[in-house]
């Protein structure tokens, strides 16, 4: 059985795809192919079950090819297609905090930039009610020269897209929150086999991307100002009604899920860079 898992970054695609991989024998795991060429250049082994994890926005420049993938018009055909969706409020926080890893992988490490962003995260940890998440995003945009605010628009588009595919009965859609709560009944019925929650989330890619292993973080990160501003950007959809904006009475942000998480990502990025440099050095000597 070939299974395609598709979702936005930081919405649980890794843990879901690993759960499915572990439940199927004789598998080949494909990590985030970003274009159609991958499916034409690779010789997919016959007699194997292929588990493919795709990040929705990686295909944004070629949406027609993304549709070809979903319609089984590329060389590798899928028996099952699973979408995963997540509350955009939690997704936004996860994306913001994870950004430093791909930034360091794609650019040379800059101690000043890292330290400046870490200090912003530490400020959020110690000034919960005073330092808004919107202000945190503005600081982020200034440090990394981005427009992170656009993530709201992108998130709404994906939720609409997933809902449309579900209406067309082209896929199964699981909510991230149900994944965390191990509510597998619906997806197991769709796939035709059971999922075991016994996956090591502290090793490999899972160890790097894993942060809070929960949901509802926005109740600690957001301030009343954030609620007043952000609720106008999030419109109700098939998966989330956004009627509940209640913040935690006692807000706590664990540094291991914020500033210390950045340190973990920094170590992972530097380790990956070191391995790449060693490989380049070995190749140059050949």
Secondary structure by P-SEA (a helix, b strand, c coil): cbbbbbbcccccaaaaaaaaaaaccbbbbbcccccccccccccccccbbbbbbbccccccccaaaaaaaaaccccccccbbbbbbccaaaaaaaaaaaaaaaaaaaccccaaaaaaaaaaaaaaaaacccccaaaaaaaaaaaccccccaaaaaaaaaaaaaaaaaaaccbbbbbaaaaaacccaaaaaaacbbbbcccccccccccccccccccccccccccaaaaacccccccccccccccccccccbbbbcccccaaaaaaaaaaaaaaaaaaaaaaaaaaac
